[in-house]
Amino acid sequence: MQKLTRTVTLTVALTLVSGCSYFGVYKRDLAQGNLVTSAMAEQLQPGMTRQQVVNLMGSPMLEAPFDARQWDYVYRLDKAYGGVEQRRLTLTFQGNRLADIERHGDFSRPPSVADERGIGPTDSTNAQKGNLLNARPDDE
């Protein structure tokens, strides 16, 4: 009986410590597409050339294969422990000039790509010397 108790205890301990944990796995937010902010969308004006649009917005995510007049800028954020945030900006050209701008999604607030802390350590006392991610010009 004592040997059975040890075996069961060891099995439960190994299961909790291993990747088959009851508590779940780590997930992260997955951002895809063109990051389109409301400030970028507000700068677009009918009459702009295609090159001016590319200089402002970058290359489009999608160009309609059968109609070269339409460009789509799509941004999708699949939150690890939440829903999906998606926004789409469709630009229509007549010739070389921007004719129409359509917005789909919530452009009222910036997309949440990172949390308030940002990426990496926030406390300068914990920053390690020689780490390129934490390097500052005055650290030399």
N, CA, C and O of each residue as an XYZ file, in Angstrom:
560
protein
N       0.811     -1.193      0.000
C       0.000      0.000      0.000
C       0.859      1.264      0.000
O       0.540      2.245     -0.672
N       1.948      1.225      0.761
C       2.831      2.377      0.832
C       3.513      2.619     -0.520
O       3.736      3.765     -0.909
N       3.839      1.543     -1.228
C       4.474      1.668     -2.541
C       3.491      2.281     -3.547
O       3.898      3.076     -4.394
N       2.225      1.929     -3.466
C       1.201      2.478     -4.339
C       1.011      3.970     -4.082
O       0.852      4.747     -5.024
N       1.028      4.373     -2.821
C       0.891      5.790     -2.460
C       2.054      6.605     -3.011
O       1.844      7.704     -3.524
N       3.255      6.098     -2.916
C       4.429      6.789     -3.460
C       4.337      6.921     -4.971
O       4.658      7.969     -5.531
N       3.898      5.854     -5.631
C       3.785      5.874     -7.092
C       2.753      6.902     -7.546
O       2.991      7.648     -8.495
N       1.616      6.939     -6.874
C       0.565      7.896     -7.221
C       1.043      9.320     -6.953
O       0.824     10.205     -7.780
N       1.687      9.555     -5.826
C       2.201     10.881     -5.487
C       3.242     11.339     -6.502
O       3.214     12.490     -6.938
N       4.150     10.463     -6.879
C       5.172     10.791     -7.861
C       4.539     11.097     -9.218
O       4.952     12.040     -9.894
N       3.550     10.315     -9.618
C       2.878     10.535    -10.901
C       2.167     11.884    -10.923
O       2.256     12.610    -11.913
N       1.471     12.226     -9.860
C       0.774     13.514     -9.785
C       1.779     14.661     -9.809
O       1.557     15.657    -10.498
N       2.875     14.539     -9.072
C       3.889     15.591     -9.046
C       4.514     15.795    -10.422
O       4.683     16.932    -10.863
N       4.855     14.708    -11.102
C       5.445     14.825    -12.437
C       4.463     15.408    -13.446
O       4.865     16.156    -14.337
N       3.195     15.079    -13.319
C       2.191     15.627    -14.225
C       2.041     17.126    -14.032
O       1.923     17.862    -15.012
N       2.042     17.591    -12.796
C       1.915     19.018    -12.536
C       3.144     19.795    -12.995
O       3.021     20.937    -13.439
N       4.306     19.202    -12.896
C       5.538     19.882    -13.273
C       5.749     19.862    -14.785
O       6.375     20.769    -15.333
N       5.247     18.863    -15.447
C       5.482     18.722    -16.893
C       4.593     19.662    -17.693
O       3.830     20.442    -17.124
N       4.695     19.586    -19.004
C       3.900     20.418    -19.907
C       2.435     20.043    -19.908
O       1.622     20.801    -20.437
N       2.065     18.926    -19.349
C       0.672     18.498    -19.290
C       0.021     19.045    -18.035
O      -0.763     18.353    -17.386
N       0.332     20.242    -17.700
C      -0.162     20.840    -16.465
C      -1.643     21.151    -16.558
O      -2.169     21.422    -17.637
N      -2.289     21.112    -15.447
C      -3.706     21.436    -15.359
C      -3.928     22.928    -15.564
O      -5.004     23.338    -16.001
N      -2.928     23.742    -15.256
C      -3.074     25.188    -15.256
C      -3.051     25.802    -16.646
O      -3.299     27.002    -16.764
N      -2.774     25.067    -17.684
C      -2.814     25.596    -19.045
C      -1.445     25.958    -19.567
O      -0.438     25.792    -18.878
N      -1.412     26.450    -20.777
C      -0.167     26.814    -21.428
C      -0.122     28.317    -21.620
O      -1.141     29.005    -21.563
N       1.081     28.806    -21.847
C       1.271     30.232    -22.084
C       0.775     30.590    -23.478
O       1.066     29.885    -24.445
N       0.033     31.673    -23.582
C      -0.412     32.188    -24.871
C       0.077     33.615    -25.000
O       0.341     34.283    -24.001
N       0.198     34.076    -26.226
C       0.598     35.459    -26.442
C      -0.281     36.070    -27.515
O      -0.896     35.357    -28.309
N      -0.338     37.391    -27.535
C      -1.105     38.090    -28.547
C      -0.434     37.911    -29.899
O       0.793     37.905    -29.995
N      -1.236     37.767    -30.936
C      -0.721     37.574    -32.279
C      -1.226     38.697    -33.170
O      -2.411     38.755    -33.498
N      -0.322     39.588    -33.559
C      -0.668     40.710    -34.431
C      -0.248     40.378    -35.858
O       0.854     39.882    -36.090
N      -1.140     40.658    -36.818
C      -0.853     40.374    -38.217
C      -1.317     41.537    -39.079
O      -2.303     42.204    -38.765
N      -0.601     41.771    -40.160
C      -1.026     42.763    -41.141
C      -0.326     44.094    -40.988
O       0.736     44.193    -40.373
N      -0.945     45.125    -41.565
C      -0.433     46.488    -41.523
C      -0.964     47.182    -40.277
O      -2.171     47.200    -40.040
N      -0.071     47.747    -39.487
C      -0.492     48.527    -38.333
C      -1.031     49.857    -38.838
O      -0.277     50.676    -39.362
N      -2.328     50.074    -38.684
C      -2.985     51.283    -39.171
C      -3.536     52.032    -37.969
O      -4.394     51.518    -37.251
N      -3.048     53.238    -37.750
C      -3.535     54.055    -36.645
C      -4.507     55.100    -37.181
O      -4.560     55.353    -38.385
N      -5.262     55.691    -36.292
C      -6.206     56.718    -36.713
C      -5.474     57.946    -37.238
O      -5.976     58.620    -38.137
N      -4.297     58.248    -36.696
C      -3.513     59.397    -37.179
C      -3.080     59.183    -38.631
O      -3.085     60.118    -39.432
N      -2.708     57.955    -38.958
C      -2.327     57.657    -40.345
C      -3.531     57.784    -41.267
O      -3.426     58.348    -42.357
N      -4.671     57.263    -40.835
C      -5.871     57.295    -41.660
C      -6.375     58.721    -41.860
O      -6.912     59.046    -42.919
N      -6.207     59.570    -40.854
C      -6.657     60.962    -40.966
C      -5.809     61.768    -41.939
O      -6.293     62.750    -42.500
N      -4.565     61.381    -42.153
C      -3.694     62.103    -43.075
C      -4.001     61.793    -44.539
O      -3.578     62.521    -45.436
N      -4.729     60.722    -44.770
C      -5.104     60.383    -46.147
C      -6.138     61.376    -46.653
O      -7.089     61.719    -45.951
N      -5.936     61.831    -47.883
C      -6.866     62.780    -48.489
C      -7.106     62.382    -49.935
O      -6.175     61.967    -50.624
N      -8.336     62.500    -50.401
C      -8.599     62.229    -51.815
C      -7.730     63.123    -52.686
O      -7.525     64.300    -52.387
N      -7.230     62.549    -53.756
C      -6.353     63.287    -54.661
C      -4.881     62.958    -54.478
O      -4.060     63.347    -55.309
N      -4.526     62.249    -53.409
C      -3.124     61.865    -53.197
C      -2.727     60.837    -54.252
O      -3.561     60.057    -54.711
N      -1.459     60.839    -54.631
C      -0.964     59.851    -55.586
C      -0.705     58.536    -54.864
O      -0.658     58.485    -53.635
N      -0.538     57.480    -55.643
C      -0.239     56.165    -55.052
C       1.071     56.207    -54.272
O       1.180     55.600    -53.207
N       2.058     56.914    -54.793
C       3.359     56.995    -54.119
C       3.241     57.739    -52.790
O       3.884     57.359    -51.811
N       2.428     58.791    -52.744
C       2.221     59.502    -51.483
C       1.548     58.599    -50.451
O       1.874     58.653    -49.265
N       0.610     57.774    -50.907
C      -0.059     56.837    -49.997
C       0.935     55.815    -49.478
O       0.931     55.508    -48.286
N       1.791     55.277    -50.347
C       2.797     54.296    -49.917
C       3.781     54.941    -48.942
O       4.189     54.305    -47.970
N       4.167     56.193    -49.189
C       5.075     56.880    -48.269
C       4.447     57.063    -46.892
O       5.151     57.011    -45.884
N       3.139     57.275    -46.834
C       2.443     57.489    -45.573
C       2.081     56.185    -44.872
O       2.293     56.045    -43.667
N       1.539     55.236    -45.619
C       0.973     54.020    -45.032
C       1.853     52.783    -45.170
O       1.675     51.817    -44.428
N       2.786     52.795    -46.093
C       3.542     51.589    -46.398
C       2.853     50.819    -47.509
O       1.834     51.262    -48.038
N       3.399     49.682    -47.859
C       2.804     48.855    -48.912
C       1.496     48.257    -48.419
O       1.369     47.919    -47.242
N       0.524     48.126    -49.314
C      -0.750     47.544    -48.877
C      -0.627     46.058    -48.610
O       0.191     45.368    -49.218
N      -1.448     45.575    -47.698
C      -1.491     44.146    -47.389
C      -2.067     43.372    -48.566
O      -1.573     42.304    -48.926
N      -3.118     43.925    -49.159
C      -3.786     43.257    -50.269
C      -4.020     44.227    -51.410
O      -4.483     45.349    -51.203
N      -3.701     43.792    -52.598
C      -4.083     44.512    -53.800
C      -5.047     43.609    -54.540
O      -4.756     42.435    -54.767
N      -6.193     44.150    -54.916
C      -7.197     43.332    -55.594
C      -6.589     42.760    -56.876
O      -6.092     43.522    -57.705
N      -6.616     41.435    -57.058
C      -5.939     40.825    -58.205
C      -6.573     41.171    -59.549
O      -5.878     41.222    -60.564
N      -7.869     41.406    -59.567
C      -8.536     41.685    -60.831
C      -8.866     43.152    -61.010
O      -9.315     43.566    -62.079
N      -8.649     43.936    -59.977
C      -8.957     45.358    -60.030
C      -7.838     46.103    -59.314
O      -7.826     46.168    -58.084
N      -6.903     46.663    -60.064
C      -5.736     47.326    -59.479
C      -6.101     48.665    -58.847
O      -5.225     49.378    -58.357
N      -7.381     49.008    -58.856
C      -7.802     50.290    -58.289
C      -7.975     50.223    -56.772
O      -8.094     51.268    -56.132
N      -7.994     49.053    -56.190
C      -8.319     48.922    -54.770
C      -7.149     48.353    -53.978
O      -6.562     47.338    -54.354
N      -6.818     49.027    -52.871
C      -5.808     48.571    -51.938
C      -6.458     48.380    -50.577
O      -7.296     49.184    -50.168
N      -6.074     47.316    -49.872
C      -6.589     47.049    -48.538
C      -5.444     46.991    -47.539
O      -4.456     46.284    -47.740
N      -5.598     47.744    -46.466
C      -4.680     47.700    -45.337
C      -5.440     47.022    -44.199
O      -6.391     47.591    -43.664
N      -5.030     45.817    -43.829
C      -5.739     45.021    -42.835
C      -4.838     44.819    -41.626
O      -3.661     44.485    -41.764
N      -5.401     45.025    -40.437
C      -4.683     44.761    -39.190
C      -5.572     43.881    -38.322
O      -6.748     44.186    -38.123
N      -5.022     42.808    -37.813
C      -5.775     41.874    -36.974
C      -4.931     41.521    -35.750
O      -3.774     41.120    -35.873
N      -5.523     41.674    -34.582
C      -4.867     41.332    -33.328
C      -5.701     40.264    -32.643
O      -6.819     40.522    -32.198
N      -5.147     39.066    -32.563
C      -5.801     37.946    -31.891
C      -5.255     37.912    -30.475
O      -4.134     37.461    -30.238
N      -6.059     38.393    -29.536
C      -5.610     38.475    -28.142
C      -5.618     37.086    -27.526
O      -6.559     36.318    -27.722
N      -4.579     36.771    -26.789
C      -4.391     35.430    -26.239
C      -5.540     35.008    -25.334
O      -6.036     33.886    -25.443
N      -5.954     35.866    -24.471
C      -6.993     35.511    -23.517
C      -8.211     36.403    -23.686
O      -8.910     36.706    -22.719
N      -8.458     36.820    -24.913
C      -9.597     37.691    -25.188
C     -10.091     37.471    -26.600
O      -9.910     36.401    -27.181
N     -10.708     38.484    -27.136
C     -11.282     38.390    -28.467
C     -10.303     38.767    -29.552
O      -9.088     38.761    -29.356
N     -10.859     39.094    -30.698
C     -10.075     39.484    -31.865
C     -10.401     40.929    -32.198
O     -11.570     41.306    -32.282
N      -9.369     41.734    -32.388
C      -9.535     43.122    -32.804
C      -9.105     43.213    -34.254
O      -7.994     42.812    -34.601
N      -9.976     43.737    -35.106
C      -9.641     43.822    -36.521
C     -10.061     45.175    -37.069
O     -11.136     45.682    -36.749
N      -9.211     45.745    -37.887
C      -9.538     46.977    -38.586
C      -9.037     46.884    -40.019
O      -8.032     46.238    -40.317
N      -9.770     47.548    -40.884
C      -9.453     47.463    -42.310
C      -9.665     48.828    -42.943
O     -10.668     49.495    -42.693
N      -8.721     49.225    -43.752
C      -8.794     50.476    -44.486
C      -8.739     50.132    -45.968
O      -7.744     49.585    -46.445
N      -9.803     50.449    -46.692
C      -9.867     50.149    -48.123
C      -9.739     51.453    -48.896
O     -10.531     52.377    -48.709
N      -8.745     51.520    -49.757
C      -8.496     52.709    -50.572
C      -8.802     52.382    -52.024
O      -8.369     51.354    -52.546
N      -9.549     53.262    -52.669
C      -9.886     53.081    -54.075
C      -9.270     54.222    -54.869
O      -9.380     55.389    -54.492
N      -8.628     53.874    -55.959
C      -7.952     54.847    -56.817
C      -8.680     54.983    -58.145
O      -9.292     54.038    -58.644
N      -8.598     56.179    -58.698
C      -9.006     56.407    -60.079
C      -7.757     56.899    -60.800
O      -7.288     58.016    -60.579
N      -7.238     56.047    -61.659
C      -5.949     56.354    -62.288
C      -4.864     56.242    -61.238
O      -4.685     55.191    -60.622
N      -4.137     57.338    -61.038
C      -3.056     57.361    -60.055
C      -3.449     58.137    -58.797
O      -2.613     58.349    -57.919
N      -4.707     58.561    -58.700
C      -5.150     59.407    -57.589
C      -6.120     58.673    -56.667
O      -6.954     57.888    -57.117
N      -5.995     58.944    -55.376
C      -6.877     58.359    -54.374
C      -8.268     58.977    -54.507
O      -8.425     60.197    -54.491
N      -9.279     58.106    -54.639
C     -10.638     58.593    -54.841
C     -11.534     58.362    -53.626
O     -12.351     59.223    -53.301
N     -11.400     57.218    -52.947
C     -12.320     56.880    -51.861
C     -11.576     56.177    -50.733
O     -10.647     55.405    -50.971
N     -12.001     56.457    -49.494
C     -11.412     55.853    -48.301
C     -12.547     55.252    -47.481
O     -13.484     55.955    -47.101
N     -12.462     53.948    -47.209
C     -13.461     53.265    -46.379
C     -12.782     52.686    -45.149
O     -11.748     52.026    -45.247
N     -13.374     52.940    -43.998
C     -12.851     52.406    -42.737
C     -13.793     51.335    -42.212
O     -15.012     51.508    -42.223
N     -13.231     50.243    -41.758
C     -13.988     49.170    -41.118
C     -13.281     48.843    -39.811
O     -12.075     48.595    -39.810
N     -14.001     48.840    -38.714
C     -13.398     48.562    -37.416
C     -13.315     49.814    -36.574
O     -13.767     50.881    -36.988
N     -12.737     49.685    -35.390
C     -12.659     50.772    -34.418
C     -11.333     51.512    -34.561
O     -10.289     51.017    -34.136
N     -11.380     52.695    -35.162
C     -10.185     53.523    -35.321
C     -10.109     54.606    -34.240
O      -9.216     55.452    -34.279
N     -11.033     54.588    -33.279
C     -11.086     55.659    -32.278
C      -9.943     55.581    -31.266
O      -9.596     56.589    -30.652
N      -9.361     54.407    -31.088
C      -8.258     54.260    -30.126
C      -7.121     53.506    -30.803
O      -7.349     52.754    -31.750
N      -5.896     53.706    -30.320
C      -4.779     52.987    -30.939
C      -4.864     51.497    -30.673
O      -5.378     51.087    -29.632
N      -4.371     50.678    -31.590
C      -4.401     49.231    -31.362
C      -3.463     48.863    -30.220
O      -2.410     49.475    -30.043
N      -3.859     47.862    -29.454
C      -3.056     47.445    -28.303
C      -2.073     46.372    -28.739
O      -2.401     45.186    -28.755
N      -0.865     46.795    -29.094
C       0.152     45.842    -29.510
C       1.042     45.426    -28.359
O       1.563     44.311    -28.362
N       1.228     46.275    -27.393
C       2.042     45.942    -26.219
C       1.367     46.506    -24.988
O       0.550     47.423    -25.076
N       1.715     45.954    -23.843
C       1.131     46.470    -22.614
C       1.818     47.773    -22.218
O       2.696     48.262    -22.929
N       1.418     48.326    -21.088
C       1.934     49.621    -20.656
C       3.446     49.597    -20.428
O       4.125     50.603    -20.637
N       3.966     48.453    -20.003
C       5.388     48.359    -19.694
C       6.242     48.382    -20.943
O       7.399     48.799    -20.889
N       5.702     47.947    -22.062
C       6.505     47.818    -23.255
C       7.228     46.492    -23.253
O       6.777     45.543    -22.612
N       8.331     46.408    -23.952
C       9.084     45.170    -24.068
C      10.368     45.317    -23.273
O      11.041     46.343    -23.366
N      10.712     44.311    -22.500
C      11.965     44.317    -21.755
C      11.782     44.880    -20.364
O      10.682     45.277    -19.981
N      12.878     44.914    -19.603
C      12.798     45.379    -18.220
C      12.515     46.862    -18.148
O      12.989     47.630    -18.985
N      11.738     47.276    -17.141
C      11.415     48.688    -16.987
C      12.299     49.361    -15.953
O      12.479     50.578    -15.995
N      12.848     48.601    -15.035
C      13.675     49.148    -13.974
C      15.114     49.195    -14.448
O      15.686     48.160    -14.791
N      15.711     50.388    -14.473
C      17.073     50.520    -14.977
C      18.094     49.840    -14.072
O      19.190     49.518    -14.530
N      17.769     49.611    -12.801
C      18.715     48.935    -11.915
C      18.811     47.455    -12.242
O      19.819     46.822    -11.927
N      17.774     46.883    -12.875
C      17.802     45.473    -13.243
C      18.405     45.245    -14.620
O      18.627     44.100    -15.013
N      18.672     46.308    -15.354
C      19.229     46.159    -16.695
C      20.658     45.645    -16.592
O      21.435     46.119    -15.763
N      20.999     44.684    -17.427
C      22.320     44.083    -17.396
C      23.235     44.795    -18.377
O      22.826     45.134    -19.488
N      24.462     45.017    -17.967
C      25.451     45.600    -18.866
C      25.752     44.618    -19.990
O      25.835     43.412    -19.756
N      25.914     45.115    -21.185
C      26.248     44.271    -22.303
C      25.042     43.705    -23.026
O      25.194     43.087    -24.080
N      23.872     43.895    -22.497
C      22.659     43.419    -23.148
C      22.230     44.470    -24.162
O      21.934     45.604    -23.784
N      22.191     44.118    -25.432
C      21.885     45.077    -26.480
C      20.459     45.601    -26.396
O      20.187     46.720    -26.833
N      19.543     44.808    -25.840
C      18.167     45.282    -25.718
C      18.034     46.412    -24.715
O      17.127     47.237    -24.818
N      18.943     46.451    -23.741
C      18.868     47.474    -22.691
C      19.923     48.562    -22.883
O      20.048     49.452    -22.042
N      20.674     48.504    -23.968
C      21.788     49.426    -24.159
C      21.285     50.856    -24.384
O      20.321     51.096    -25.111
N      21.974     51.789    -23.735
C      21.710     53.205    -23.939
C      23.057     53.864    -24.227
O      24.087     53.389    -23.749
N      23.066     54.952    -25.001
C      24.345     55.594    -25.321
C      25.137     56.023    -24.089
O      26.367     56.042    -24.136
N      24.462     56.370    -22.981
C      25.172     56.838    -21.802
C      25.654     55.705    -20.895
O      26.248     55.975    -19.852
N      25.411     54.437    -21.267
C      25.826     53.303    -20.441
C      27.298     52.940    -20.619
O      27.796     52.065    -19.910
N      27.972     53.556    -21.499
C      29.356     53.146    -21.818
C      30.339     53.489    -20.763
O      31.527     53.201    -20.908
